[in-house]
């Protein structure tokens, strides 16, 4: 799931859109805060830049 979030984030999807897609595809309830935290972790990774 992290890869899916990374892909959406890198392509500029909003936190709300990522949340909606994760819930629809994975059936998991996630919050915008969780997505934001995942995005912050991606920002720290040298290969993941917007």
Long-range contacts (C-beta under 8 A, 24 or more apart in sequence): 1-26, 1-28, 2-38, 5-35, 5-38, 5-39, 5-42, 6-38, 6-42, 6-48, 9-38, 9-39, 9-42, 9-48, 9-50, 10-42, 10-48, 10-50, 12-50, 15-39
